[in-house]
């Protein structure tokens, strides 16, 4: 059965980073993967910036029209239909931040509805170190807003709390506490906890309730947002 | 000290609020639209005023009005939008009013690009509008520095009754960095200091507060200009800010501002590992420019050349040459078209200079 992962969340929560990690993991398992850059909000630091890297994994990348051409009025390409029409093992949607970004999903409501039961996972990526996501109340409020705009119920939280290059175990621990409360308040489960491998290992050794950790997933960092870490892919 | 992961634009907006800014007037333009977006959500929470004007011209004139009442007021735009504001900025400078104008520079000229640029150096530092006036111009090189400079910008504007511009570039506004925010300042307008504020006459105000930039009588205009120039001389004497990096034993001294200075630092660090010493003077105030400090660094024993690096065709270069005053070789490395230089390119340039020194 086709696995469709939709990543939504507050901007800066790490959706693009996770989209790349989910995609590469699936590709390494020999799966046929399509990755869709559906960010209609941001013009800087986006999935398509890593097009060469994505293609090196033989992953099909779909990007908005006019992306990286310095045109601000991005539009959704007809090619998005290939996510539903073609025979992929894994399809990953990287959606723009906040309710505004999630709105882009609404257009595909009927296509998502036609997927077989159990095929679709809508993941709400959370970084509680971001200013608009620092309390359980804010998280639930933002999630409900995004659900309305995207016309999709969230399947689960992803605790991806980090401080970019200064990320530490305390981030994950704080994220765990806040996401757990948000999960209890909303009834939405925690499906993943994601972090750099060393941080994740240290966090897991602390013996927190697995019900609010979900699947621990070590991730690599591909999206750089600061000048100290230039890569050959650019910023 | 709680660290939080913030996008430059949000951080700038929040820092302005914490510095006492309660009025924001603006108009959206990439790459700074997140500033008005953030303000539109945040200002109502704290009893402030966010207003999306009908245009940049409208916004700057709203700033003019609010500044006339003594309030802390901010507007924000990006290069083409800042060009539109110039008439209003000249009026505000002439009326001796404090306010802060944020320019998140993008590529130019014209509509240019929506990526980062530094092509508004001339506009910001040499008087973008008409008449003899100066803005104090701050140029942060990181999200944290942008935060820290917001309260400095408001204080400086108040201190000299002069508009202050903060120039960042698209990268500073769009990148996310872990930062520490300052505490919320309990700012209240002190009318006993801001006696010029048009806050209603009342019994305690012996004279009407009139905000004006029109002087029909030439002697009156002379007096205004003399007062303005005297203020600028005080600012030049007291407000220069810069960062000196790795000057000890440097063969070449680089000059760069904003994010380009950070890239230049990376190149300097790489060269240091190879045993080659290159220094950096990074102006934090573009006006007043650190002429003396740069001059002294450029002619220090062992220094053989100066390299200015910018994301334009060489605008700060003119001030670098004025500072060096013909006493040192000055070279330039720049990109335009919003095409960011890499540390490798700067390194190569420095190494090629070294071969002929």
HADDOCK unambig.tbl for C-alpha pairs under 7 A between the chains (distance, minus, plus):
assign (segid A and resid 44 and name CA) (segid B and resid 174 and name CA) 6.67 0.50 0.50
assign (segid A and resid 70 and name CA) (segid B and resid 113 and name CA) 5.94 0.50 0.50
assign (segid A and resid 70 and name CA) (segid B and resid 114 and name CA) 5.81 0.50 0.50
assign (segid A and resid 129 and name CA) (segid B and resid 4 and name CA) 5.00 0.50 0.50
assign (segid A and resid 129 and name CA) (segid B and resid 5 and name CA) 5.54 0.50 0.50
assign (segid A and resid 130 and name CA) (segid B and resid 4 and name CA) 5.97 0.50 0.50
assign (segid A and resid 130 and name CA) (segid B and resid 5 and name CA) 5.15 0.50 0.50
assign (segid A and resid 130 and name CA) (segid B and resid 6 and name CA) 6.32 0.50 0.50
assign (segid A and resid 131 and name CA) (segid B and resid 4 and name CA) 6.76 0.50 0.50
assign (segid A and resid 163 and name CA) (segid B and resid 4 and name CA) 6.93 0.50 0.50
assign (segid A and resid 163 and name CA) (segid B and resid 5 and name CA) 5.61 0.50 0.50
assign (segid A and resid 163 and name CA) (segid B and resid 178 and name CA) 5.65 0.50 0.50
assign (segid A and resid 164 and name CA) (segid B and resid 177 and name CA) 6.97 0.50 0.50
assign (segid A and resid 164 and name CA) (segid B and resid 178 and name CA) 6.94 0.50 0.50
assign (segid A and resid 225 and name CA) (segid B and resid 175 and name CA) 5.40 0.50 0.50
assign (segid A and resid 225 and name CA) (segid B and resid 176 and name CA) 6.07 0.50 0.50
assign (segid A and resid 226 and name CA) (segid B and resid 175 and name CA) 6.59 0.50 0.50
assign (segid A and resid 227 and name CA) (segid B and resid 262 and name CA) 6.56 0.50 0.50
assign (segid A and resid 227 and name CA) (segid B and resid 263 and name CA) 6.33 0.50 0.50
assign (segid A and resid 228 and name CA) (segid B and resid 266 and name CA) 6.85 0.50 0.50
